[in-house]
Amino acid sequence: MKLEFDRNLLEKYNIAGPRYTSYPPATFFHEAYGNENYKESVILSNDEKPENVSVYVHIPFCPQLCTFCGCTTYTGMGHNVIEKYVETLIKEIKLVSKDVSKERKLTQVHWGGGTPNAISADLIRKVTDTIKANFNFADDYEMAMECSPAYLDFKMVDQLRDMGFNRISLGIQDFKKEVLEAINRKPAKVPVNEMVTYLRKVGFKGINLDLVYGLPYQTKESFKASVALALEAKPDRLVTFSYAHVPSVMTRQKALEKHGLPGADEKITMLEDAYNMAVEAGYVPIGMDHFSKPDDEFAIALEEKKLHRNFQGYCTRETTGQVYGFGTSSISQLFNAYSQNEKTIKAYMERVEADGRAVVRGYRLSQNEQIVRQVINELMCNYYADFKQIAADFSVELDEVYKAVEYDVLKVQSFIDDDLLQIENDIFTVHGQGRFVIRNIAMAFDPALKKGKGQYSKTV
């Protein structure tokens, strides 16, 4: 059934707010948290849930910089610098992993960037071999890489598969040449449908395609064409990200303004079209902007209310673990704390060389903040938060959960009035078009929001 978006409703809630990839958001991290705090947090994490281990590897290098990107990236670096960075990365992995209990199973490895697939296969293998030697891999582990299709060919796919990679995400962004040129991005080296077919043939699962709407030269018609081409490739998952234009934070984005950017109403139309096209093609809507095939683990996890989310994206409770991040700017997401590494390559390499860690800032969570995090995660991922279950999870009384989120019915009354949120027996259920303003709904349960730290993108 085709969904028609309520424009007035979406415009009503189209305000700036956190994306809630973490709680509290990264804007709350502070420099009083350093290397020793992180070591202590890692040791504590061994006795906390989830027991599983997830590893994030950040490769900051790109052959060319995309002007829309908000990631920590570098271009123009020679082979010697890249090789030295990998050596430093290996040193950090070896040291930090000593404090991670070998009784715990590593269930996920995620490579992000930057452009991880743009460095040599030999260097990638050195890092993966180090991870395998220092962590206890589960039999059904996932090892994924975010890849630019501009630098991915069949030979690289074979090499990655031989190393143990079994999942890939392709950053298509758009199929229109004019859009790619405006954001300084090259088109795919191998046609996307051929690449997806080959990935599946050699054993990759959870194949993901990323698109971005709100970029220069995109129109309703052109974005529909890009979505159609992506669906034609039959990926396991499709993502339609809303471009967050924050040039005050990422100065490179300022360059896009000379081309012009789609307005809010155009972006809503693009989201609406993508949603309807994906659903018509048989995909299940996941979270704010993801779609997966009905037999994909994301769709199954959503049905069972077991979907989860971290800085790397959506995941399932069965496979996700506490995240240990390696590399420049990488963020570790532990049950008790967040920790972020130095953002510049120079500072990162110097500090790891000196003492094995390069923590520049972090945040230790109180129990109340852990409770708020779970409430927001449940709403963002599963459109459902059972306060009684959350109280049981933390071994606290029900009213402690309400106190932690500083609950006030006035904060959610507009969502109830607009038929976006239902409350019954201490269960909060998001329905209808509430999924498209889920960030706004989450904000109503966020006591830290009133502190007003940082700048955020619009929620729609």
PyMOL commands that set and color helices and strands:
alter all, ss='L'
color gray80, all
select helices_A, chain A and resi 7-12+26-28+35-45+79-97+116-118+121-134+149-151+154-163+177-182+192-201+220-232+251-258+264-280+297-303+345-355+367-382+387-393+398-404+409-417+432-443+447-451
alter helices_A, ss='H'
color red, helices_A
select strands_A, chain A and resi 53-59+106-113+137-147+167-173+208-213+237-242+284-286+290-292+307-310+313-316+322-326+331-333+337-341+359-364+384-386+421-424+427-430
alter strands_A, ss='S'
color yellow, strands_A
deselect
rebuild
show_as cartoon
